[in-house]
């Protein structure tokens, strides 16, 4: 059993992470900046001394720290953890921040593994497994993830129900993306590469967005894979309308306000969004798709997780489960493999043992995994 500090523990993903690490048998210490519970240590994530105090509290010496905070807080948390030689993990999702963290850790003797949510995270772990399934040889690997409404019509003209920050979503759409094409890592525009993808009964659209590929592109390039990319999945029509909105003369603030206003006043799900995930647990689903190919051979993984696949006792949304539970399972893998990884500092998805990872998911929630 390890003593795990989870910063950002009162947020949606933080709560699910605390639950998951507890289920895996670890003692969880909780810290956050906004909380009204005596169980949660209050600290300012922008204050160096506050971060140091939480990490080095002698009343609760910790074995590792997981950040469930927004990405812009992660570097300060990681920096202090690296300095104090405390293993650091996070949900990540921001390429530049993850690069800064890994570059710093590479100069120190402290273990870090970033980007352990859904995408990046679970989908990248699946990419590694797809490569192994083809005997460690692949020409191409495709990754795709989408959090979309179960009923397309419930998402209004965007065919979408927001399940996280609108500003973060727009940045993911707008930012340039990296893909591996013909053996070279190149930059393409966000929301480009529009294609169709049929997953079970669904015909969806897929397009490039930033962050989801994480460091998978570099590792796959080193392994000889020629083509590798990550795309976001949406119902058809979303890409066209979002592109039109992004090319309008609206400021970012007004664009976010427009989209938020629609989803809080203009749809039947509006009040549910304001009231929290418990009121909209039948609205959304998470879809994962990963395929590796080598000549005539292929290996494909498809999974659909619905909001209404709820264990009423747990009461987490599909997005919470698909983001926080894989993170906890990846951390569990590193804990169990700590001796084998001795002397390593910057870890990658290829260091995650897929069997341990999958078994950990099942230990957290049998009904899903």
Protein Blocks (a to p, Z undefined) as FASTA:
>chain_A
ZZdddehklmmklmmmmmmmmmnopacddddfbdcbfkbccddfkbmklmmmmmmomklc
cfbdcdfbdfklmmmmmmmmmmnopacddeehpfklmmmmmmmmmmmccdddehilfbgc
jkmmmmmmmmmmnoopafbdcdddddddfblmlnojnopacfbdfklmmmmmmpccddde
ehiacdddehiaiacddehjbccdddddehjlmmmlmmmmmnopabdcddddddehjlmm
mmmmmmmmbdfklmmmmmmmmmmmmpmklmmmmnojklmmmmbccdddddddehjbccdd
dddddfklccfklopafklmmmmmmmmmmmmmmmmmmmmmgoiabdcfklpcfklmmmmm
mmmommlZZ
